[in-house]
């Protein structure tokens, strides 16, 4: 691995994680554990390439080139294309927000989203990364994916994100066994307080987990009973996407 490329990519990842005001040079230096002079040198190149932007207040954000690159990936992503109409139907049927995500290490990454029409809805964006163990999307992939995914997740640790997060390895393993039995996962305010999600995995022609789909909403609309009722609905949507990408059933 090229150390230079890895360091530059680390800066890009740090910028991607900051979605509000941007980061100062000092902020970036702290987040990537590099001297300011080194970060400044990398930023000069990233700015020139359009991968970073500098504001009038000397704060740095992702550049528009990143959007261009992401757009190229999404435009050529067959999984996303095959999922679009089913996601639209699922959102209309449930009147809640629908996400499609893929795995990246021990995290899930949103690659598509259909927004709920309710005024009150959860905040999320395409490209956001969240832990696998605390999300319905991630738990469904962990339940049906290779054992190595779970080992990697446990090695990184189960950080408590809310009072409801599962932080015990044995409890998480038991939860994944339940998910395999019923075919869908539940996030009961485990990643974000006042938000519940229902997820199910998407498998391809080789019977490999390639993604997951979920329905998310505030707890006042998605109580435990409704979440359980939506489970088979989400599972059916995931199965339909799976068949579209070649899953033999």
Secondary structure, DSSP 8 states (H G I E B T S, - for coil): --HHHHHHHHHHHHHHH--SS-B-HHHHHHHHT--HHHHHHHHHHHHHHTSEEE-TTS-EEE-HHHHHHHHHHHHT-HHHHHHHHHHHHHHHHHTSEEEEEEEETTEEEEEEEE--SSSS-----TT-EEESTTSHHHHHHHHHS-HHHHHHHHHH-----STT----HHHHHHHHHHHHHHS-EEEESSSSTTEEEEEEEEE-TTS-EEEEEEEEEETTTS-HHHHHHHHHHHHHHHHHHHHHTT---
